[in-house]
Amino acid sequence: MNKNRNRSGQVVMLVFLFMMVILAINVCYLCTTGKTMMSNVNIRDFAKKRGGGQVTKVVQAARGTIYTSDNEIVASDVKKYKLRAILAKRLDAKNNPQYIVNKDKTAEQLAPILGVSKATILDRLNQNTYQVEFGNYGRNLSSITKEKIMALKLPGLEFDEITSRNYRFGDFASYEVGYAAVAAETDPYNIVGQMGIEKTYNNWLKGTNGQRVYLVDSKRNTLPNGVISDKKSVSGNDVYLTINSTLQTELDSLMKDMQENTKATKACAVVMNVKTGAILAVSNYPSFDPNKRDLTNYNDTFLNEAFECGSVFKPFVYANALTDGVLDLDSKYESGTYDYVSNDRVIATIHDHNKTGWGRITYRDGLYHSSNTAICHILAEHTNMSSLIEDYKNLGLFQTSKVDGLFSGSGVKGYDGKTKSLEYFTTGFGQGSSVTTLQLLRGYSAFANDGRTVEPYLVEKVVNPTNGKTLYSAKTSYSKKIYSTEAVAQMRTLLYGVVNIDGSTGRDYRDSSVEIIGKTGTGQIAENGAYSASKHTHSFVGMAPYRDPEVEVIVWFQNESSGTNYSGEVVKSITKSALNILSKDTEKVNSTPYVLNNYMNQSTSYVEGILKKHSLTPILIGDGSTVVGQYPSSTTEVTMGSKVLLLTDGQKYTMPSMLGWSRKEAEAFASLTGVEIKMNGLGSIYAQSITKGTELKQGTEIELYAK
């Protein structure tokens, strides 16, 4: 038994050794010839044809879109393309050429599309390298340009898809919106916020890139069913601003006109819902187009330009004294000049604007006339200094702060807070200390909110675009009560008088259709260690309507003359527009919303019935019986009375009455019909160049007038 076991073991060992020898010989033969001994198949050639390895491709995530409060796109991703040419001979799996075969023909056909000479392209194609790019004229190509080049069917031309950021309106609250760009040339799939909301909300907006791994052959062609792994990208979240697109566009237009007429070197305007703190529009000069990034100044004028604001500061002094009960508005003082005395010596003589004053007048009239000496008498004879400085602190003056992560500077506090220094007096009428527009915006809101300030904000909400879930929603935030209810009522009456009483300083801001209240200011500008003799800051902070303010507006500009008649037009126009928009928003809140369906290919009679049932206004375009286009699109939420434009399959279009229509509705009509519109003015349409019922042809120009 033992002898048989030993013999069997020897046989097994010999067989194992024989197989190892054969395997070793086969490996050696394979390494030498590329073939196997048994099948004589050339494995090396097979490997070259079948498998050159694997390729990893980044699947770029979509960055979130930034919208206005009325759902207009401000910032979004856009696909651009970079052209390159393969010069080295390369074939695809079917042995078709994948390189530039005819350089002369390629250059000749590419030149007119790229807008360069044939010789310039030939110079690139004649380089001795594997592939070439085409510089600036071959980058950032649109999909239309790409399609034109692909239609040429020239071998060897390839495209790299690049996602970039596009800002639809260009210069549109640019410092606040900011911009995003590729983080580095070596990382083209990572777009990062560089400035503004794009930067502070980057973690919300950025998505997560995916990754796809392919098997490829030696010619880098993807093998059939060659995807090894596929990790999907995750899109970023959408950010909705508080800014209204119509109001922002109007404010930018008004500010441009004002700047051109006043020759202002700097200017700023902001509109806020004074009850909630939502910023409805903000305009800075100078500004920039984030698509071009043509910045001349990185300083956000609204948030970080600290300036000596002049007499718009005076209401804070009055409100403190009225709250503390130390000031009778009907008591009198001597206007004209006030000597600031220290150690029995006159250090400075402060005077009113005309240097002579108005004689002995009441403190009420002192604010109407914007008297500097009235402030000096109040500070010297009535005010408790520590109480006033505490108010400054509670109002947020002379302090840094943030708006949705955007930093805002502190300005300069010129007084020491311990003694009634000269700067303590001058600060009371807006000189010797500096503030930002944001600080004034926040401070004046106390006069609309029973003595409490409201915190301004720019972002309304953040929404997941995939499931529609709201991830963040802004909340209104108030300060503690700073001024008494009685003092606030008195201040609103005073500010009404500044604008509406004859002889007061705010006559340029008076409007017969809306009761605007507010305060004017003229501040000197310090340059090179001294005040400029000719250059001043002209400012106005106001609210409307008088009894219960809903809107706050600030406008200021710097130049070598005045021009408050132009800033007056800005304030009056934008205030009325803002109140109109807030009124419509209130109607939307108070009415039941309806989500539009897709009405394509449905009968007009059926769709009309559905829309009217939900108190909507259908506008039929064309004489057909079937809907082939609509505005707003399906899934849009609308409210009672909203217009729904329905394009029919008819061939005859007639002009509707566009009176009361918005610009967006008119543009939608033009897009659906192929006509052209020319808008004159901003706001609601009140006149049209073509009468209702006139037959329209494609390309017809309709001139519309709005206000």
C-alpha positions in Angstrom: 0.0 0.0 0.0 2.8 2.4 0.9 4.7 1.6 -2.3 1.7 2.4 -4.5 1.1 5.7 -2.7 4.8 6.8 -3.3 4.6 5.8 -7.0 1.3 7.8 -7.5 2.9 10.9 -5.8 5.9 10.7 -8.1 3.6 10.6 -11.2 1.7 13.7 -10.0 4.9 15.5 -9.4 6.3 14.7 -12.8 3.1 15.9 -14.5 3.2 19.2 -12.5 6.8 19.8 -13.5 6.1 19.0 -17.1 3.2 21.6 -17.2 5.4 24.2 -15.5 8.1 23.7 -18.2 5.6 23.9 -21.0 4.1 27.1 -19.5 7.6 28.7 -19.1 8.5 27.9 -22.7 5.1 29.3 -23.9 5.7 32.6 -22.0 9.2 32.9 -23.6 7.8 32.2 -27.0 4.9 34.7 -26.5 7.4 37.4 -25.4 9.6 36.8 -28.4 6.9 36.3 -31.2 3.7 37.7 -29.7 2.1 34.4 -30.4 1.0 31.4 -28.4 2.5 27.9 -29.2 -0.8 26.1 -29.2 -3.1 28.4 -31.2 -0.4 30.4 -33.0 -2.7 33.5 -32.4 -0.9 36.9 -32.3 -1.9 38.2 -28.9 0.2 41.3 -29.2 -1.7 42.5 -32.3 -5.0 41.6 -30.6 -4.0 43.7 -27.7 -3.2 46.7 -29.9 -6.5 46.4 -31.6 -8.6 45.6 -28.6 -7.2 47.4 -25.6 -5.0 50.4 -25.2 -6.1 50.8 -21.6 -8.7 53.1 -20.0 -9.6 56.8 -20.0 -11.1 58.8 -17.2 -13.4 61.7 -18.1 -14.7 64.3 -15.8 -18.5 64.8 -16.0 -18.8 68.5 -15.1 -21.6 69.4 -12.7 -24.0 72.2 -13.6 -23.5 75.3 -11.4 -26.7 76.6 -9.8 -28.5 79.4 -11.6 -29.0 82.8 -10.0 -32.5 84.3 -10.5 -34.2 87.6 -9.7 -37.2 87.6 -7.5 -39.4 87.6 -10.6 -37.7 84.5 -12.0 -35.5 86.1 -14.6 -32.1 84.5 -15.1 -29.2 86.6 -13.9 -26.3 84.1 -14.0 -26.2 80.6 -15.6 -23.9 78.1 -17.2 -23.3 78.2 -20.9 -21.5 75.7 -23.1 -18.6 77.0 -25.1 -16.2 75.1 -27.3 -12.4 75.2 -28.0 -11.3 74.1 -31.4 -8.1 72.0 -32.0 -6.7 70.3 -35.1 -4.9 66.8 -35.1 -1.9 67.0 -37.3 -0.3 63.6 -36.7 -1.6 60.7 -38.8 -4.3 58.9 -36.9 -7.1 56.5 -38.0 -10.3 55.5 -36.3 -11.4 51.9 -35.8 -12.5 51.7 -39.4 -9.3 53.2 -40.7 -10.9 56.5 -41.6 -8.5 59.5 -41.3 -8.8 61.5 -38.0 -6.2 64.1 -38.9 -5.9 67.1 -41.2 -5.6 65.6 -44.6 -5.8 68.7 -46.7 -4.4 71.7 -44.9 -5.0 74.2 -47.6 -8.7 73.3 -48.0 -9.2 73.2 -44.2 -7.7 76.7 -43.8 -9.7 78.1 -46.6 -13.0 76.9 -45.2 -12.3 77.7 -41.6 -11.1 81.2 -42.1 -14.5 82.9 -42.8 -16.1 81.1 -39.8 -13.4 82.0 -37.3 -13.0 85.5 -38.8 -9.3 85.3 -39.5 -7.2 85.0 -42.7 -6.4 81.7 -44.4 -2.7 82.4 -44.0 -3.1 82.7 -40.2 -4.8 79.3 -40.0 -2.3 77.7 -42.4 0.5 79.0 -40.2 -1.0 76.9 -37.3 -1.6 73.8 -39.4 2.0 73.8 -40.8 3.5 73.3 -37.3 5.4 70.0 -36.7 3.4 68.7 -33.7 0.8 66.2 -32.8 -2.0 68.8 -32.5 -2.5 72.6 -32.5 -5.1 75.0 -31.0 -6.1 78.3 -32.6 -5.6 80.9 -29.9 -8.2 83.4 -28.9 -10.2 83.0 -32.2 -10.6 79.2 -31.6 -11.8 79.6 -28.0 -15.2 80.4 -26.5 -17.0 79.3 -29.7 -20.7 79.1 -29.5 -22.7 76.0 -30.4 -23.8 77.7 -33.6 -20.2 78.3 -34.6 -19.4 74.7 -33.7 -22.2 73.4 -35.9 -21.0 75.4 -38.8 -17.5 73.9 -38.5 -18.9 70.4 -38.1 -21.0 70.8 -41.2 -17.8 71.2 -43.3 -17.0 67.5 -42.5 -13.3 68.2 -42.4 -11.3 65.3 -40.7 -9.0 66.1 -37.9 -11.0 69.0 -36.3 -12.1 68.3 -32.7 -13.8 70.3 -30.0 -13.3 70.5 -26.2 -16.5 71.4 -24.4 -16.0 74.1 -21.8 -18.7 75.3 -19.4 -18.4 79.0 -18.5 -20.6 81.5 -16.7 -22.9 83.8 -18.5 -24.5 87.0 -17.1 -27.6 87.6 -19.2 -28.2 91.3 -18.3 -24.5 92.2 -18.3 -24.0 95.2 -15.9 -26.9 94.4 -13.5 -26.2 94.8 -9.7 -22.7 93.5 -10.7 -20.8 94.1 -7.5 -23.5 92.4 -5.5 -24.1 89.5 -8.0 -20.3 89.2 -8.6 -18.9 86.6 -11.0 -17.6 83.0 -11.1 -14.8 81.7 -13.3 -12.6 78.7 -13.8 -10.4 78.2 -10.7 -7.2 77.5 -12.7 -6.2 76.7 -16.3 -5.2 73.2 -15.1 -8.6 72.6 -13.7 -11.2 73.7 -16.3 -14.0 71.7 -14.8 -14.1 73.7 -11.5 -15.9 77.0 -11.7 -15.6 79.0 -8.5 -17.2 82.2 -7.3 -14.7 85.0 -7.4 -16.8 87.9 -6.1 -20.2 88.9 -4.8 -23.0 86.4 -4.2 -21.3 84.1 -6.6 -18.5 83.9 -4.0 -20.4 84.0 -0.7 -22.9 81.4 -1.9 -20.4 79.3 -3.7 -20.9 76.2 -1.5 -24.6 76.4 -2.4 -24.1 77.1 -6.1 -21.3 74.7 -6.9 -22.2 71.1 -7.9 -20.2 67.9 -7.5 -18.4 66.7 -10.6 -19.0 63.1 -11.7 -16.5 60.7 -13.4 -16.8 58.2 -16.2 -14.2 55.6 -16.9 -13.9 54.0 -20.4 -12.0 51.2 -22.0 -10.2 52.3 -25.2 -8.1 50.7 -27.8 -4.6 51.8 -28.8 -6.1 54.5 -31.0 -8.0 55.9 -28.1 -11.3 54.8 -29.5 -14.0 53.8 -27.0 -14.7 50.1 -27.1 -18.3 48.8 -27.4 -19.8 48.6 -24.0 -16.6 50.0 -22.7 -17.8 52.0 -19.8 -16.2 50.6 -16.6 -17.8 53.0 -14.1 -20.1 56.0 -14.2 -20.4 58.3 -11.2 -23.0 60.9 -12.0 -22.5 64.6 -11.4 -24.7 66.5 -8.9 -26.0 69.9 -9.9 -25.6 73.0 -7.7 -28.5 74.7 -6.1 -30.3 77.8 -7.5 -30.1 81.1 -5.7 -33.1 83.6 -5.9 -32.2 87.2 -5.2 -34.6 89.8 -3.7 -33.8 92.1 -6.7 -36.7 92.7 -9.2 -35.5 92.6 -12.8 -37.9 95.4 -14.0 -37.0 97.7 -11.2 -33.2 97.0 -11.5 -33.3 97.7 -15.2 -35.2 101.0 -14.6 -32.9 102.1 -11.9 -29.8 101.4 -14.0 -31.3 103.4 -16.8 -32.2 106.4 -14.6 -28.8 106.4 -12.9 -27.0 106.3 -16.3 -29.0 109.4 -17.4 -28.2 111.2 -14.1 -24.5 110.4 -14.3 -24.3 111.7 -17.8 -26.1 114.9 -17.0 -24.3 115.6 -13.7 -20.9 114.4 -14.8 -20.7 112.5 -11.5 -17.5 110.7 -10.7 -19.2 108.3 -8.2 -22.9 107.5 -7.6 -25.0 105.0 -5.9 -28.7 104.2 -5.5 -30.6 101.5 -3.6 -34.3 100.6 -3.2 -35.5 98.5 -0.3 -38.7 97.1 0.9 -38.5 98.9 4.2 -40.8 96.5 6.0 -38.9 93.3 5.2 -35.4 94.5 4.4 -35.5 92.9 0.9 -33.3 95.0 -1.4 -35.2 95.5 -4.6 -32.6 97.2 -6.7 -29.1 98.6 -6.3 -27.0 100.6 -8.8 -23.4 101.7 -8.6 -21.3 104.0 -10.7 -18.7 103.1 -11.9 -19.7 99.5 -12.4 -18.7 96.6 -14.8 -20.0 93.8 -17.0 -19.2 90.4 -15.4 -19.1 88.8 -18.8 -16.2 91.1 -19.7 -14.9 91.7 -16.1 -13.9 95.2 -17.1 -13.4 96.4 -13.6 -11.7 99.7 -12.9 -12.5 99.5 -9.2 -13.0 96.4 -7.0 -14.8 98.5 -4.3 -18.5 98.0 -4.0 -19.8 101.5 -3.7 -23.0 100.5 -2.0 -21.4 98.4 0.7 -17.9 99.8 1.1 -17.7 103.4 -0.1 -17.6 105.4 3.2 -18.3 109.1 2.7 -19.2 112.2 4.7 -22.9 112.2 3.9 -23.8 115.7 5.0 -27.2 116.7 6.4 -29.0 113.3 5.8 -27.4 112.4 9.1 -29.3 115.1 11.1 -32.5 113.1 11.6 -30.6 110.7 13.9 -29.7 113.6 16.2 -33.3 114.9 16.2 -34.8 111.4 16.8 -32.6 110.8 19.8 -33.5 114.1 21.4 -37.2 113.6 20.8 -37.1 110.0 22.2 -35.3 111.3 25.3 -37.8 114.1 25.7 -35.2 116.8 25.8 -36.2 118.8 22.6 -39.3 120.9 22.0 -39.5 121.4 18.2 -41.3 124.7 18.6 -38.6 126.2 20.8 -36.2 128.7 19.1 -32.5 129.2 18.6 -30.4 131.8 16.7 -29.5 130.5 13.3 -26.6 131.6 11.1 -23.3 130.8 13.0 -22.2 128.9 16.0 -18.8 129.2 17.7 -17.3 126.1 19.0 -15.3 127.1 22.1 -12.6 125.1 23.9 -10.6 126.4 26.8 -12.2 129.8 26.4 -11.0 130.0 22.8 -13.1 129.9 19.6 -11.7 126.8 17.7 -14.1 126.8 14.8 -17.1 128.8 13.6 -19.9 126.6 12.1 -22.3 128.3 9.8 -25.5 127.5 8.0 -25.5 127.0 4.2 -26.0 130.7 3.4 -23.7 131.8 6.3 -26.3 134.3 7.5 -29.1 132.0 8.5 -32.8 132.8 8.9 -32.7 134.7 12.2 -34.3 133.2 15.3 -36.3 130.2 14.2 -37.8 127.0 15.6 -35.9 123.7 15.6 -38.7 122.4 13.4 -37.8 125.0 10.8 -34.2 124.3 11.4 -34.5 120.8 9.9 -36.7 122.1 7.1 -33.9 124.5 6.2 -31.2 121.9 7.0 -29.5 124.2 9.5 -26.1 123.1 10.8 -26.3 125.4 13.8 -29.6 123.8 14.9 -27.6 120.6 15.3 -24.9 122.4 17.3 -27.4 123.9 19.7 -29.2 120.5 20.2 -25.9 118.7 20.9 -24.5 121.4 23.2 -27.7 122.3 25.1 -30.1 119.4 25.0 -28.6 116.0 24.0 -27.2 113.4 26.5 -24.0 112.5 24.7 -23.8 108.9 26.0 -27.5 108.3 24.9 -26.8 109.6 21.4 -23.6 107.5 21.0 -25.6 104.4 22.2 -28.1 105.2 19.5 -25.4 105.4 16.8 -24.2 101.9 17.9 -27.7 100.4 17.9 -28.4 101.9 14.5 -25.3 100.1 13.2 -23.4 103.3 12.3 -19.6 103.3 12.2 -19.5 99.4 12.4 -18.6 96.7 10.0 -21.4 94.3 9.0 -22.3 91.7 6.4 -25.2 91.3 3.9 -25.5 87.6 2.8 -21.8 87.2 3.5 -20.8 90.3 1.6 -18.5 92.5 3.8 -19.5 96.1 4.5 -16.9 98.6 5.9 -17.3 100.6 9.1 -16.6 104.1 7.9 -14.7 106.4 10.2 -15.9 107.6 13.6 -14.3 111.0 14.0 -15.2 111.7 17.6 -13.7 110.0 20.7 -17.0 109.4 22.5 -15.5 110.9 25.8 -15.7 114.6 25.2 -17.9 116.9 23.2 -15.1 117.4 20.7 -15.4 119.4 17.5 -15.8 116.1 15.5 -18.7 115.2 17.8 -20.5 118.3 16.7 -19.6 118.0 13.0 -20.7 114.4 12.9 -24.2 115.5 13.9 -24.5 117.2 10.5 -22.6 114.6 8.5 -19.0 115.9 8.5 -15.9 114.7 10.2 -17.2 111.1 10.3 -18.1 108.8 7.4 -20.8 106.2 6.8 -21.7 103.7 4.1 -24.9 103.6 2.0 -25.8 100.4 3.8 -25.6 102.1 7.2 -27.9 104.9 6.1 -30.3 102.4 4.6 -30.5 100.4 7.8 -30.6 103.5 10.0 -33.5 105.3 8.3 -35.6 102.1 8.3 -36.2 102.8 12.0 -38.5 105.6 10.9 -40.8 103.1 9.1 -40.7 100.3 11.7 -41.8 102.0 15.0 -38.2 102.8 16.0 -36.6 99.5 15.1 -34.2 99.0 12.2 -34.6 96.2 9.7 -31.6 94.3 8.4 -31.2 94.5 4.6 -30.7 91.3 2.6 -30.1 90.3 -1.0 -30.9 86.6 -1.2 -34.5 85.4 -0.8 -34.0 81.7 -1.0 -31.9 78.8 -2.2 -33.7 76.0 -4.0 -32.6 72.5 -5.1 -33.4 72.4 -8.9 -33.9 68.7 -9.0 -36.6 68.3 -6.4 -37.8 71.9 -6.0 -37.1 71.8 -2.2 -36.3 75.1 -0.6 -33.0 74.7 1.3 -32.8 78.2 2.7 -35.3 81.0 3.1 -34.5 84.6 4.3 -36.2 85.9 7.4 -36.8 89.5 8.3 -34.7 90.7 11.3 -35.4 93.8 13.4 -33.2 95.5 16.0 -34.4 96.4 19.4 -36.5 99.5 19.8 -34.3 102.5 19.4 -36.7 105.4 19.1 -40.1 105.9 20.8 -43.3 105.6 18.9 -44.0 109.2 19.5 -40.6 110.3 18.2 -41.0 108.2 15.1 -44.3 109.9 14.3 -42.8 113.3 14.8 -39.8 112.4 12.6 -42.1 111.3 9.7 -43.9 114.6 10.0 -40.6 116.5 9.9 -39.3 114.5 6.9 -42.6 115.1 5.1 -42.0 118.9 5.6 -38.5 118.7 4.3 -39.8 117.5 0.9 -43.3 119.1 0.8 -43.2 122.4 2.6 -42.3 125.5 0.4 -38.9 126.8 1.2 -37.6 123.5 2.4 -34.5 121.8 0.9 -36.2 118.8 -0.6 -38.4 120.4 -3.3 -36.6 118.5 -6.1 -38.0 115.3 -4.6 -41.6 116.4 -4.3 -44.2 114.5 -6.3 -47.9 115.2 -6.7 -48.9 111.5 -7.1 -47.1 110.0 -4.1 -46.2 111.5 -0.7 -42.4 111.1 -0.5 -40.7 112.0 2.8 -37.0 112.3 3.4 -33.9 114.4 4.0 -31.3 116.0 1.7 -27.6 116.4 2.3 -24.6 118.1 0.9 -21.2 116.8 2.2 -17.7 118.1 1.6 -15.2 115.7 0.2 -11.7 115.3 1.7 -8.9 115.0 -0.8 -5.2 115.0 -0.1 -5.7 116.0 3.5 -8.1 118.9 2.8 -11.7 119.5 1.8 -12.2 120.1 -1.9 -13.3 123.6 -2.7 -15.5 122.5 -5.7 -16.4 118.8 -5.3 -19.3 117.7 -3.1 -21.5 114.7 -2.2 -25.2 115.3 -2.9 -27.5 112.8 -1.2 -31.1 112.0 -0.4 -32.7 109.4 1.8 -36.4 109.0 1.5 -39.4 106.8 2.0 -43.0 106.5 0.8 -45.9 106.7 1.3 -45.8 109.2 4.2 -48.3 107.6 6.6 -47.0 104.0 6.5 -43.7 103.8 4.5 -43.2 100.6 2.4 -40.3 101.7 0.2 -37.0 103.3 1.1 -34.8 104.9 -1.5 -31.2 106.3 -1.3 -29.5 108.2 -4.0 -26.2 110.0 -3.8 -23.6 111.3 -6.3 -20.3 113.2 -6.3 -19.4 116.0 -8.7 -18.3 119.6 -9.1 -21.7 121.1 -9.4 -25.2 120.2 -8.1 -27.9 118.5 -10.2 -30.4 117.4 -7.5 -33.1 117.9 -10.1 -31.7 114.8 -11.9 -31.5 112.8 -8.7 -35.0 114.0 -7.9 -36.2 112.4 -11.1 -34.5 109.2 -10.1 -36.2 109.1 -6.7 -39.7 110.0 -7.9 -39.7 107.6 -10.8 -38.2 104.6 -9.0 -40.3 105.1 -5.8 -43.5 104.9 -7.8 -42.3 101.9 -9.7 -41.3 100.1 -6.5 -44.7 100.8 -4.8 -46.4 99.5 -7.9 -44.4 96.3 -7.9 -44.9 95.8 -4.1 -48.6 96.3 -4.7 -48.7 93.6 -7.3 -46.7 91.3 -5.1 -49.2 91.8 -2.3 -52.0 90.9 -4.7 -50.1 87.7 -5.6 -49.8 86.8 -1.9 -53.4 87.3 -1.3 -54.6 85.3 -4.3 -54.5 81.6 -4.9 -51.7 80.7 -7.3 -52.4 78.4 -10.3 -49.7 76.3 -12.0 -50.0 76.4 -15.8 -50.2 73.1 -17.7 -48.7 72.3 -21.1 -51.4 73.4 -23.6 -49.6 72.4 -26.7 -51.8 70.7 -29.4 -55.0 71.3 -27.4 -58.0 73.2 -28.8 -58.1 76.9 -28.2 -61.7 76.7 -26.9 -60.7 74.1 -24.4 -57.7 76.0 -23.1 -59.6 79.3 -23.0 -62.2 77.6 -20.8 -59.6 76.3 -18.4 -57.8 79.6 -18.1 -61.0 81.6 -17.6 -62.2 79.2 -15.0 -59.1 80.1 -12.9 -59.6 83.9 -13.5 -56.7 84.1 -16.0 -56.8 86.2 -19.2 -56.1 84.2 -22.4 -54.6 86.2 -25.3 -55.1 84.3 -28.6 -52.5 84.9 -31.3 -53.5 83.9 -34.8 -56.8 82.6 -36.2 -56.2 78.9 -35.7 -58.0 76.4 -33.5 -55.1 74.6 -32.0 -52.5 75.9 -29.5 -48.9 75.5 -30.8 -47.1 77.9 -28.4 -47.6 79.5 -25.0 -46.3 82.1 -22.6 -45.7 81.6 -19.7 -44.4 78.1 -20.1 -45.9 75.0 -18.4 -45.2 74.6 -14.6 -45.1 78.4 -14.2 -47.1 79.6 -11.2 -49.4 82.5 -12.0 -52.0 84.5 -10.1 -55.6 85.7 -10.8 -55.7 88.2 -13.7 -52.4 87.1 -15.2 -52.2 87.1 -19.0 -51.5 83.8 -20.8 -50.4 84.2 -24.5 -51.5 81.3 -26.7 -50.1 81.0 -30.2 -52.4 79.1 -32.6 -51.8 77.2 -35.8 -53.5 80.0 -37.8 -51.5 82.1 -40.3 -53.1 85.5 -39.7 -51.8 87.5 -36.7 -53.5 90.7 -35.7 -52.3 93.4 -33.3 -53.8 93.2 -29.8 -54.2 96.1 -27.4 -51.0 96.1 -25.3 -52.1 98.9 -23.0 -51.1 97.9 -19.5 -48.9 95.1 -20.7 -45.4 94.7 -19.2 -42.2 94.7 -21.3 -41.8 90.9 -20.7 -45.3 90.2 -22.1 -44.6 92.4 -25.2 -41.3 90.6 -25.8 -43.0 87.2 -25.4 -45.6 88.3 -28.1 -42.8 89.3 -30.4 -41.0 86.0 -29.9 -44.1 84.0 -30.6 -45.1 85.9 -33.7 -41.7 87.0 -35.2 -42.5 90.7 -35.2 -40.0 93.3 -33.8 -40.7 95.6 -30.9 -39.0 98.9 -30.0 -39.6 100.0 -26.4 -39.6 103.7 -25.4 -39.5 104.1 -21.6 -39.9 101.7 -18.7 -42.8 100.3 -16.8 -46.3 99.6 -18.1 -47.2 100.2 -21.8 -49.5 103.2 -22.3 -49.3 103.6 -26.1 -48.5 101.6 -29.3 -47.7 102.6 -32.9 -49.9 100.0 -34.5 -53.7 100.0 -33.7 -55.5 97.0 -32.4 -56.8 94.7 -35.1 -54.1 95.5 -37.7 -52.8 92.5 -39.5 -49.2 91.8 -38.7 -46.4 90.3 -40.9 -43.2 88.7 -39.7 -40.6 91.4 -39.2 -43.1 94.2 -38.6 -41.8 96.7 -36.1 -44.1 97.8 -33.3 -43.1 100.8 -31.3 -44.3 100.8 -27.7 -44.3 103.5 -25.1 -44.1 102.8 -21.4 -43.9 104.7 -18.2 
